[in-house]
């Protein structure tokens, strides 16, 4: 059993029992936090004592919805056509990328995405994967890589009808295989991934619902009402809304994850609350795709979590940019959304239900997932203003710990070949972009 005492820390424990300790210590045993306080003394003769030099520590962050498969999209050539709406963006960009991915480029995408997440203090990821021509074994590849990085991972493969019946069947089978293989693993939570209602027939939803009936402790992970096209499609198929269509096939339960939800109605919100499903908000992606802004009333009613939709790895940056995007459309004096609450409180609730364990606090009994910043505040930092510093002051962490082990220490990664990962990503991205040109 390894025992560590971290001293000389400024501890910020957002929305916890004690949110702020100016000069504190954290005792860790066998990967879990044993005690947190202002003045802890060595409790064991062989404990490893580490002076953290006055650094500021936050709990490891949770990204409640991302797409690691899009990690190699940064800087890729724009579409030769000029997509003018959401569905055209999907068809001309993202659906070409996910069809061009093969085993090697998918691995490179996972590695880069996981590495960037870790470097930004994200220790738990909820991924929504789509490599439509590399399906079988893609989830196992992700699980093995996430474990090597020490990152807790929720998996889901994006089933869809858009590439034919065989591809749909393979995607569903990949989800089911992962659920049966990984459901009882401590750091893995497999889910049933669906792309969106408008790319799935009633026949396919019925097949997914039938499989879900025989599963316990899992739910669907799906984009919902991100654009009005999704709602219009549901109405054309004879349903009042996307949410009511999903419910018709018994796909909504307390383990289901609903992403976006921008164009939902009050009846949809009531139904989500009734079924116990959870909503995740992705503000920067919504702004980038020009699909609208999630209502603050919906955010509060559904205790929405915060995700990036693959746009970035930095959750503090997502919270900051979400704040600014919303503020741009609000008149003076109107209450906004507290994005740090989504990040540190609502995401914690989502992840704890998924993984059936305590997560996201710097308190006794929680995993030692910790993120350290060498932050020298230019103004006073205390228990009343830490949120302003976290949103607008913190940059990149210098140290990241997961499960009681330093994965990054003083800016250096432990046991991870960062240069090798990035060199491989550059090579694979060039090959991927070339392959995309041949996708029709």
LUMMIMAR-397432 format. One record per residue (C-alpha): residue number from 1; chain; x, y, z. Coordinates in pm, whole numbers, plus 32768, in hexadecimal, padded with zeros to 4 digits. Layout:
N
+-----+--------+------+------+------+
| num | chaine |   px |   py |   pz |
+-----+--------+------+------+------+
| NUM |      A |    X |    Y |    Z |
...
+-----+--------+------+------+------+
# end
This chain:
440
+-----+--------+------+------+------+
| num | chaine |   px |   py |   pz |
+-----+--------+------+------+------+
|   1 |      A | 8000 | 8000 | 8000 |
|   2 |      A | 809A | 814E | 7F91 |
|   3 |      A | 806B | 8278 | 8077 |
|   4 |      A | 80AE | 83E1 | 8012 |
|   5 |      A | 8091 | 852A | 80CC |
|   6 |      A | 807A | 865A | 7FE9 |
|   7 |      A | 80C5 | 879A | 80A6 |
|   8 |      A | 80DA | 8911 | 8066 |
|   9 |      A | 7FA6 | 8924 | 7F8B |
|  10 |      A | 7E93 | 8A1D | 7F47 |
|  11 |      A | 7D65 | 8936 | 7F33 |
|  12 |      A | 7C2D | 8990 | 7E6C |
|  13 |      A | 7B17 | 8890 | 7E93 |
|  14 |      A | 79F6 | 8920 | 7DC3 |
|  15 |      A | 789C | 88F7 | 7E5C |
|  16 |      A | 792B | 8810 | 7F66 |
|  17 |      A | 7908 | 880D | 80DF |
|  18 |      A | 7A33 | 88F8 | 8100 |
|  19 |      A | 7A75 | 89B1 | 7FBC |
|  20 |      A | 7BBD | 8A5F | 800B |
|  21 |      A | 7CF2 | 8A22 | 80E0 |
|  22 |      A | 7E0F | 8B1A | 80B8 |
|  23 |      A | 7F29 | 8A41 | 813C |
|  24 |      A | 7EBD | 88D8 | 8143 |
|  25 |      A | 7F28 | 8771 | 8122 |
|  26 |      A | 7E95 | 863A | 8085 |
|  27 |      A | 7EDB | 84DA | 8101 |
|  28 |      A | 7EB7 | 83C3 | 8003 |
|  29 |      A | 7EB8 | 824D | 803A |
|  30 |      A | 7EA1 | 8144 | 7F2B |
|  31 |      A | 7E1B | 823C | 7E2B |
|  32 |      A | 7D0E | 82D8 | 7F06 |
|  33 |      A | 7D01 | 8413 | 7FD7 |
|  34 |      A | 7D13 | 83C3 | 814A |
|  35 |      A | 7D07 | 8520 | 81DF |
|  36 |      A | 7D13 | 868E | 817F |
|  37 |      A | 7D67 | 87A9 | 8268 |
|  38 |      A | 7E2A | 88E2 | 82BD |
|  39 |      A | 7F31 | 8833 | 838E |
|  40 |      A | 7F59 | 86BF | 8357 |
|  41 |      A | 807B | 8606 | 83F6 |
|  42 |      A | 8122 | 84C5 | 8387 |
|  43 |      A | 8035 | 83AD | 83E9 |
|  44 |      A | 811F | 828F | 838B |
|  45 |      A | 8298 | 8265 | 83AE |
|  46 |      A | 82C8 | 8201 | 8241 |
|  47 |      A | 81E4 | 8308 | 81A5 |
|  48 |      A | 8272 | 83C4 | 807A |
|  49 |      A | 8266 | 8538 | 80C1 |
|  50 |      A | 8260 | 8623 | 7F94 |
|  51 |      A | 8276 | 879E | 7FB3 |
|  52 |      A | 81A2 | 882D | 7E97 |
|  53 |      A | 823B | 8988 | 7EB2 |
|  54 |      A | 80FE | 8A50 | 7EE6 |
|  55 |      A | 804D | 89D1 | 7DAF |
|  56 |      A | 7ED3 | 89E8 | 7D8B |
|  57 |      A | 7E18 | 889E | 7D6B |
|  58 |      A | 7CC3 | 8850 | 7CD6 |
|  59 |      A | 7C12 | 8700 | 7CBD |
|  60 |      A | 7C4A | 8646 | 7B77 |
|  61 |      A | 7B4E | 86C5 | 7A7C |
|  62 |      A | 7A3C | 8608 | 79C4 |
|  63 |      A | 79DE | 863A | 7857 |
|  64 |      A | 7877 | 85C0 | 783D |
|  65 |      A | 7872 | 85A5 | 76C0 |
|  66 |      A | 798B | 85A1 | 75C3 |
|  67 |      A | 79F5 | 8504 | 747A |
|  68 |      A | 7B5A | 8487 | 748D |
|  69 |      A | 7B40 | 840F | 7325 |
|  70 |      A | 7B4A | 857B | 72AE |
|  71 |      A | 7C9E | 85BF | 734F |
|  72 |      A | 7D4D | 85C4 | 71FB |
|  73 |      A | 7C5B | 86C5 | 716B |
|  74 |      A | 7D26 | 87EE | 71E5 |
|  75 |      A | 7D9C | 88AE | 70B2 |
|  76 |      A | 7D07 | 87BE | 6FB3 |
|  77 |      A | 7CAF | 8852 | 6E5C |
|  78 |      A | 7B53 | 88EC | 6E4D |
|  79 |      A | 7A3D | 884F | 6D85 |
|  80 |      A | 7A54 | 8899 | 6C10 |
|  81 |      A | 78E8 | 88FE | 6C21 |
|  82 |      A | 786B | 8A05 | 6D11 |
|  83 |      A | 7777 | 895C | 6E01 |
|  84 |      A | 765D | 8A4B | 6E55 |
|  85 |      A | 75A5 | 8989 | 6F63 |
|  86 |      A | 75D9 | 8884 | 7070 |
|  87 |      A | 7589 | 874E | 6FA1 |
|  88 |      A | 766F | 87C3 | 6E8A |
|  89 |      A | 7789 | 87EE | 6F89 |
|  90 |      A | 7753 | 8688 | 6FFB |
|  91 |      A | 7749 | 85F9 | 6E9B |
|  92 |      A | 786C | 86C0 | 6E0D |
|  93 |      A | 7955 | 86B7 | 6F3A |
|  94 |      A | 7916 | 85D0 | 7061 |
|  95 |      A | 7874 | 84AB | 6FAE |
|  96 |      A | 7993 | 84A8 | 6EB7 |
|  97 |      A | 7A90 | 84AA | 6FD2 |
|  98 |      A | 79F0 | 838C | 7091 |
|  99 |      A | 79DC | 82B8 | 6F52 |
| 100 |      A | 7B48 | 82FF | 6EFF |
| 101 |      A | 7BCA | 828C | 7052 |
| 102 |      A | 7C74 | 8139 | 705E |
| 103 |      A | 7D16 | 807D | 717D |
| 104 |      A | 7E5D | 8141 | 7177 |
| 105 |      A | 7DC6 | 829B | 7154 |
| 106 |      A | 7CC4 | 8248 | 725F |
| 107 |      A | 7DDA | 81E3 | 734D |
| 108 |      A | 7E93 | 8327 | 7305 |
| 109 |      A | 7D52 | 83EB | 7344 |
| 110 |      A | 7D1A | 833D | 7490 |
| 111 |      A | 7E82 | 8373 | 74FD |
| 112 |      A | 7E84 | 84E7 | 74AC |
| 113 |      A | 7D2E | 851F | 7547 |
| 114 |      A | 7D87 | 8468 | 7688 |
| 115 |      A | 7ED8 | 8515 | 76A1 |
| 116 |      A | 7E42 | 866F | 7674 |
| 117 |      A | 7D33 | 8621 | 7770 |
| 118 |      A | 7E34 | 85B8 | 7873 |
| 119 |      A | 7F0C | 86E9 | 7830 |
| 120 |      A | 7DDB | 87C2 | 7876 |
| 121 |      A | 7D81 | 8715 | 79BA |
| 122 |      A | 7C62 | 863D | 7939 |
| 123 |      A | 7C6C | 84EE | 79EC |
| 124 |      A | 7B12 | 8467 | 7989 |
| 125 |      A | 7A8E | 8465 | 7823 |
| 126 |      A | 7938 | 840D | 7796 |
| 127 |      A | 7984 | 83B7 | 762C |
| 128 |      A | 789A | 8390 | 7503 |
| 129 |      A | 795C | 82DA | 73F6 |
| 130 |      A | 792A | 82B7 | 727E |
| 131 |      A | 7A1B | 8205 | 7194 |
| 132 |      A | 791E | 8176 | 70A3 |
| 133 |      A | 7A15 | 809E | 6FE2 |
| 134 |      A | 7AD2 | 802A | 7117 |
| 135 |      A | 79CB | 7FAE | 7207 |
| 136 |      A | 7A24 | 7E57 | 7292 |
| 137 |      A | 7B25 | 7E83 | 73A6 |
| 138 |      A | 7B25 | 8000 | 73A6 |
| 139 |      A | 7A96 | 8010 | 7506 |
| 140 |      A | 7B98 | 7F1E | 758F |
| 141 |      A | 7CA9 | 7FF1 | 74F1 |
| 142 |      A | 7C23 | 8125 | 75A5 |
| 143 |      A | 7C00 | 8072 | 76F1 |
| 144 |      A | 7D67 | 7FF5 | 76E7 |
| 145 |      A | 7DF3 | 814A | 7689 |
| 146 |      A | 7D26 | 8200 | 7792 |
| 147 |      A | 7DA5 | 8110 | 789A |
| 148 |      A | 7F0D | 8154 | 7831 |
| 149 |      A | 7ECF | 82C8 | 7866 |
| 150 |      A | 7E20 | 828A | 79B2 |
| 151 |      A | 7CE0 | 8329 | 7932 |
| 152 |      A | 7B88 | 82AF | 7997 |
| 153 |      A | 7AB9 | 8277 | 785A |
| 154 |      A | 794B | 8250 | 77FB |
| 155 |      A | 7929 | 81B4 | 76A3 |
| 156 |      A | 781E | 81B9 | 7594 |
| 157 |      A | 782D | 8165 | 7423 |
| 158 |      A | 7754 | 823F | 7346 |
| 159 |      A | 7651 | 815C | 72A2 |
| 160 |      A | 75A4 | 81ED | 7171 |
| 161 |      A | 74E9 | 8181 | 7039 |
| 162 |      A | 759E | 827A | 6F5E |
| 163 |      A | 769C | 8178 | 6EE2 |
| 164 |      A | 75AE | 8055 | 6EAF |
| 165 |      A | 751D | 7F2F | 6F6F |
| 166 |      A | 7663 | 7E6F | 6F96 |
| 167 |      A | 7718 | 7F99 | 702E |
| 168 |      A | 75F5 | 7FD7 | 711B |
| 169 |      A | 75FD | 7E6B | 718A |
| 170 |      A | 7775 | 7E76 | 71BD |
| 171 |      A | 775C | 7FB6 | 728A |
| 172 |      A | 764D | 7F26 | 7369 |
| 173 |      A | 7717 | 7DE7 | 7399 |
| 174 |      A | 784C | 7EB1 | 73F6 |
| 175 |      A | 7787 | 7F63 | 7507 |
| 176 |      A | 76F6 | 7E1F | 758D |
| 177 |      A | 7849 | 7D73 | 758B |
| 178 |      A | 78DF | 7E92 | 7653 |
| 179 |      A | 77C0 | 7E8E | 774D |
| 180 |      A | 77E3 | 7D1A | 778C |
| 181 |      A | 795F | 7D2A | 779E |
| 182 |      A | 799A | 7E69 | 7865 |
| 183 |      A | 7862 | 7EAC | 7934 |
| 184 |      A | 7901 | 7E33 | 7A76 |
| 185 |      A | 7A4F | 7EE3 | 7A4A |
| 186 |      A | 7A91 | 7FF4 | 7B4B |
| 187 |      A | 7B0C | 8106 | 7A61 |
| 188 |      A | 7A30 | 80B9 | 7931 |
| 189 |      A | 78C1 | 80FD | 78EF |
| 190 |      A | 7844 | 8077 | 779F |
| 191 |      A | 7706 | 8111 | 7710 |
| 192 |      A | 7629 | 80D8 | 75E0 |
| 193 |      A | 7692 | 81E1 | 74E5 |
| 194 |      A | 759F | 8275 | 73EA |
| 195 |      A | 75F1 | 838F | 72F9 |
| 196 |      A | 74A4 | 8447 | 72EF |
| 197 |      A | 7334 | 83FF | 72B8 |
| 198 |      A | 7336 | 8483 | 7153 |
| 199 |      A | 7437 | 8381 | 70E0 |
| 200 |      A | 737E | 8259 | 7178 |
| 201 |      A | 7242 | 81AF | 70FB |
| 202 |      A | 7129 | 8131 | 71D8 |
| 203 |      A | 719F | 7FD1 | 7189 |
| 204 |      A | 72FB | 8021 | 720E |
| 205 |      A | 7278 | 80D1 | 7346 |
| 206 |      A | 719B | 7FA4 | 738B |
| 207 |      A | 72C8 | 7EBC | 736F |
| 208 |      A | 7392 | 7F96 | 745D |
| 209 |      A | 7270 | 7FA9 | 7552 |
| 210 |      A | 724C | 7E31 | 7552 |
| 211 |      A | 73BE | 7E08 | 75AC |
| 212 |      A | 73A6 | 7F11 | 76BA |
| 213 |      A | 728C | 7E51 | 7764 |
| 214 |      A | 7382 | 7D3B | 77B5 |
| 215 |      A | 748F | 7E1E | 7844 |
| 216 |      A | 74B2 | 7EAF | 79A1 |
| 217 |      A | 7573 | 7FE2 | 7A0A |
| 218 |      A | 759C | 8076 | 78B0 |
| 219 |      A | 74EB | 8169 | 77CC |
| 220 |      A | 7506 | 8210 | 767B |
| 221 |      A | 75F4 | 832C | 7624 |
| 222 |      A | 755A | 83FE | 750B |
| 223 |      A | 7553 | 8558 | 7469 |
| 224 |      A | 73F7 | 85EE | 748B |
| 225 |      A | 735B | 8726 | 73F1 |
| 226 |      A | 74AE | 87BD | 73A6 |
| 227 |      A | 7415 | 8856 | 726E |
| 228 |      A | 72AD | 8886 | 7206 |
| 229 |      A | 72E5 | 8785 | 70F3 |
| 230 |      A | 72DB | 8676 | 7200 |
| 231 |      A | 7189 | 86ED | 727F |
| 232 |      A | 70FA | 8716 | 7122 |
| 233 |      A | 7160 | 85B1 | 70D0 |
| 234 |      A | 70AE | 8529 | 7204 |
| 235 |      A | 6F71 | 85E2 | 71A5 |
| 236 |      A | 6F84 | 8560 | 7040 |
| 237 |      A | 6F95 | 8400 | 70D0 |
| 238 |      A | 6E53 | 8441 | 7194 |
| 239 |      A | 6EDE | 849D | 72EC |
| 240 |      A | 6EAD | 85DA | 73B4 |
| 241 |      A | 7023 | 85FB | 73FA |
| 242 |      A | 716D | 8542 | 73FF |
| 243 |      A | 7152 | 8501 | 7575 |
| 244 |      A | 6FF6 | 846E | 7553 |
| 245 |      A | 706F | 8396 | 7432 |
| 246 |      A | 718C | 830B | 7506 |
| 247 |      A | 709D | 82CC | 7624 |
| 248 |      A | 6FAF | 8212 | 753D |
| 249 |      A | 70BF | 8109 | 7516 |
| 250 |      A | 7112 | 8105 | 768C |
| 251 |      A | 726A | 81A0 | 7657 |
| 252 |      A | 725D | 829E | 7770 |
| 253 |      A | 72C0 | 8231 | 78CD |
| 254 |      A | 7385 | 82AE | 79F8 |
| 255 |      A | 74CB | 824D | 794F |
| 256 |      A | 748A | 82FD | 7804 |
| 257 |      A | 755A | 8425 | 7794 |
| 258 |      A | 74B3 | 852D | 76BA |
| 259 |      A | 759E | 861E | 7607 |
| 260 |      A | 754A | 8785 | 759A |
| 261 |      A | 73CC | 8797 | 75B7 |
| 262 |      A | 73C0 | 88F9 | 752D |
| 263 |      A | 7270 | 88DE | 7480 |
| 264 |      A | 71AE | 8811 | 757F |
| 265 |      A | 7058 | 8877 | 7600 |
| 266 |      A | 6FCE | 887A | 7762 |
| 267 |      A | 6F2A | 8725 | 772F |
| 268 |      A | 7081 | 8699 | 76D6 |
| 269 |      A | 711D | 872B | 780F |
| 270 |      A | 7007 | 8696 | 78E4 |
| 271 |      A | 703B | 8542 | 7843 |
| 272 |      A | 71B5 | 854B | 787A |
| 273 |      A | 717B | 859E | 79E8 |
| 274 |      A | 707D | 8485 | 7A05 |
| 275 |      A | 716C | 8384 | 796F |
| 276 |      A | 7299 | 8405 | 7A33 |
| 277 |      A | 7375 | 843A | 78FF |
| 278 |      A | 748C | 853D | 7907 |
| 279 |      A | 74CC | 865F | 781A |
| 280 |      A | 7628 | 86DB | 77B3 |
| 281 |      A | 7663 | 8839 | 7728 |
| 282 |      A | 777C | 8883 | 762D |
| 283 |      A | 7788 | 89FF | 7601 |
| 284 |      A | 78B9 | 8A2D | 7522 |
| 285 |      A | 7848 | 8922 | 742D |
| 286 |      A | 76EC | 89B9 | 741E |
| 287 |      A | 7781 | 8B0F | 73D6 |
| 288 |      A | 786B | 8A83 | 72CD |
| 289 |      A | 774E | 89CD | 721A |
| 290 |      A | 7662 | 8AF8 | 7240 |
| 291 |      A | 7547 | 8A1D | 72BB |
| 292 |      A | 74D6 | 8AF9 | 73DC |
| 293 |      A | 750C | 8B19 | 7552 |
| 294 |      A | 7478 | 8A30 | 7656 |
| 295 |      A | 7378 | 8AE1 | 772E |
| 296 |      A | 73FA | 8B36 | 788C |
| 297 |      A | 72AE | 8AB9 | 7914 |
| 298 |      A | 72EF | 8962 | 787B |
| 299 |      A | 7453 | 8964 | 7904 |
| 300 |      A | 73D0 | 899F | 7A65 |
| 301 |      A | 72A1 | 88BA | 7A55 |
| 302 |      A | 736A | 8792 | 79D5 |
| 303 |      A | 74AC | 87DE | 7A95 |
| 304 |      A | 7565 | 87C8 | 794A |
| 305 |      A | 76C9 | 874D | 793D |
| 306 |      A | 77DF | 87E8 | 786E |
| 307 |      A | 7887 | 874A | 7740 |
| 308 |      A | 795E | 87C0 | 7620 |
| 309 |      A | 78D0 | 86EF | 7500 |
| 310 |      A | 7A38 | 86BC | 7492 |
| 311 |      A | 7A7A | 8832 | 7464 |
| 312 |      A | 7B93 | 883F | 7565 |
| 313 |      A | 7C32 | 878E | 768E |
| 314 |      A | 7C3D | 88AB | 778B |
| 315 |      A | 7B08 | 88A4 | 7868 |
| 316 |      A | 7B57 | 89EC | 791B |
| 317 |      A | 7B71 | 8A8E | 77C5 |
| 318 |      A | 7A24 | 89F0 | 7760 |
| 319 |      A | 7986 | 8A81 | 789B |
| 320 |      A | 7A1E | 8BD8 | 7858 |
| 321 |      A | 79B9 | 8BDE | 76EA |
| 322 |      A | 785E | 8B5E | 773E |
| 323 |      A | 783B | 8C81 | 782F |
| 324 |      A | 78A8 | 8D7D | 7728 |
| 325 |      A | 77D0 | 8CE8 | 7613 |
| 326 |      A | 769C | 8CFF | 76F0 |
| 327 |      A | 76F3 | 8E5B | 776F |
| 328 |      A | 7705 | 8ED9 | 7609 |
| 329 |      A | 758E | 8EA1 | 75E0 |
| 330 |      A | 751B | 8F1C | 7736 |
| 331 |      A | 74B4 | 907E | 7790 |
| 332 |      A | 7545 | 911E | 78C7 |
| 333 |      A | 74C9 | 909E | 7A16 |
| 334 |      A | 7444 | 8F52 | 7992 |
| 335 |      A | 74C2 | 8E1F | 7A4D |
| 336 |      A | 75AA | 8D3B | 7987 |
| 337 |      A | 760D | 8BCF | 79B7 |
| 338 |      A | 771B | 8B6B | 7AAF |
| 339 |      A | 77F2 | 8A92 | 79CD |
| 340 |      A | 78DB | 8A32 | 7AE8 |
| 341 |      A | 77AE | 8997 | 7B95 |
| 342 |      A | 776A | 88C9 | 7A5B |
| 343 |      A | 78D6 | 885E | 7A51 |
| 344 |      A | 791F | 8812 | 7BBD |
| 345 |      A | 77C9 | 87BB | 7C4D |
| 346 |      A | 76E5 | 873E | 7B39 |
| 347 |      A | 77F4 | 867A | 7A83 |
| 348 |      A | 7853 | 85D8 | 7BCB |
| 349 |      A | 76EB | 8564 | 7BFC |
| 350 |      A | 76E3 | 84D3 | 7A9C |
| 351 |      A | 782F | 841E | 7AC1 |
| 352 |      A | 77E5 | 8394 | 7C1B |
| 353 |      A | 76A8 | 82F3 | 7B98 |
| 354 |      A | 7761 | 8264 | 7A6D |
| 355 |      A | 788A | 81D0 | 7B24 |
| 356 |      A | 77D4 | 818A | 7C6B |
| 357 |      A | 78E5 | 822C | 7D3B |
| 358 |      A | 793E | 8377 | 7DDD |
| 359 |      A | 79DE | 8468 | 7CE7 |
| 360 |      A | 7A3F | 85D2 | 7CBD |
| 361 |      A | 7A8A | 864E | 7E1D |
| 362 |      A | 7BC0 | 867E | 7EF0 |
| 363 |      A | 7B35 | 85D1 | 8022 |
| 364 |      A | 7B6B | 8493 | 80E5 |
| 365 |      A | 7AF9 | 835C | 802B |
| 366 |      A | 7B1C | 83F0 | 7ED0 |
| 367 |      A | 7C17 | 8378 | 7DCA |
| 368 |      A | 7D59 | 843F | 7DC6 |
| 369 |      A | 7D14 | 84E0 | 7C73 |
| 370 |      A | 7DB9 | 8632 | 7C9E |
| 371 |      A | 7E26 | 8752 | 7BBE |
| 372 |      A | 7F35 | 8846 | 7C2D |
| 373 |      A | 7F74 | 89A7 | 7BAE |
| 374 |      A | 80A7 | 8A7B | 7BEC |
| 375 |      A | 7FC5 | 8BA8 | 7C0E |
| 376 |      A | 803A | 8CF5 | 7C99 |
| 377 |      A | 7F00 | 8DCA | 7CBB |
| 378 |      A | 7F28 | 8F3D | 7C77 |
| 379 |      A | 7E06 | 8F83 | 7D64 |
| 380 |      A | 7D95 | 8EDA | 7EA3 |
| 381 |      A | 7D12 | 8D78 | 7E78 |
| 382 |      A | 7C27 | 8D00 | 7F88 |
| 383 |      A | 7AEE | 8C35 | 7FCF |
| 384 |      A | 7A09 | 8D43 | 7F40 |
| 385 |      A | 7AB0 | 8D83 | 7DF0 |
| 386 |      A | 7B53 | 8C3D | 7D84 |
| 387 |      A | 7A59 | 8C1B | 7C68 |
| 388 |      A | 7AD3 | 8D58 | 7BBD |
| 389 |      A | 7C3B | 8CE2 | 7BD7 |
| 390 |      A | 7BE4 | 8B88 | 7B54 |
| 391 |      A | 7B29 | 8C15 | 7A27 |
| 392 |      A | 7C11 | 8D2F | 79C6 |
| 393 |      A | 7D60 | 8CF0 | 7A6D |
| 394 |      A | 7DC9 | 8B85 | 7A59 |
| 395 |      A | 7E8D | 8B10 | 792B |
| 396 |      A | 7F24 | 89B4 | 78F8 |
| 397 |      A | 7F66 | 88D0 | 7A23 |
| 398 |      A | 80CA | 886F | 7A79 |
| 399 |      A | 806E | 8724 | 7B20 |
| 400 |      A | 7F54 | 862A | 7AF8 |
| 401 |      A | 7F11 | 8501 | 7BD9 |
| 402 |      A | 7E1A | 83E7 | 7B9D |
| 403 |      A | 7DD9 | 82C4 | 7C89 |
| 404 |      A | 7EEC | 8349 | 7D6D |
| 405 |      A | 7FFC | 8343 | 7C61 |
| 406 |      A | 809E | 8470 | 7BBE |
| 407 |      A | 805C | 8450 | 7A4A |
| 408 |      A | 80F5 | 85A8 | 7A13 |
| 409 |      A | 81F8 | 8636 | 7B06 |
| 410 |      A | 828C | 8792 | 7AD9 |
| 411 |      A | 8218 | 8791 | 7971 |
| 412 |      A | 82B1 | 8641 | 7918 |
| 413 |      A | 81DE | 8513 | 78C0 |
| 414 |      A | 822B | 83D0 | 7974 |
| 415 |      A | 8251 | 82A0 | 7894 |
| 416 |      A | 81B0 | 8349 | 7766 |
| 417 |      A | 826D | 839A | 7627 |
| 418 |      A | 81D1 | 84EC | 75DB |
| 419 |      A | 82AE | 8535 | 74AF |
| 420 |      A | 826C | 83DD | 741F |
| 421 |      A | 80F3 | 840F | 7440 |
| 422 |      A | 80FA | 8563 | 7397 |
| 423 |      A | 81E6 | 84F4 | 7280 |
| 424 |      A | 8105 | 83CC | 7237 |
| 425 |      A | 7FD1 | 84AD | 7241 |
| 426 |      A | 8066 | 8593 | 713B |
| 427 |      A | 80AD | 846E | 7055 |
| 428 |      A | 7F58 | 83CE | 708B |
| 429 |      A | 7E9F | 8518 | 7062 |
| 430 |      A | 7F38 | 8550 | 6F0B |
| 431 |      A | 7ED0 | 83F4 | 6EA4 |
| 432 |      A | 7D74 | 8425 | 6F38 |
| 433 |      A | 7D3B | 856E | 6E86 |
| 434 |      A | 7DA3 | 84D1 | 6D3D |
| 435 |      A | 7CB2 | 83B0 | 6D79 |
| 436 |      A | 7B97 | 84A4 | 6DBA |
| 437 |      A | 7BBA | 8527 | 6C58 |
| 438 |      A | 7B53 | 83D0 | 6BD5 |
| 439 |      A | 7A1A | 83B9 | 6CAD |
| 440 |      A | 78E2 | 8411 | 6BEA |
+-----+--------+------+------+------+
# end
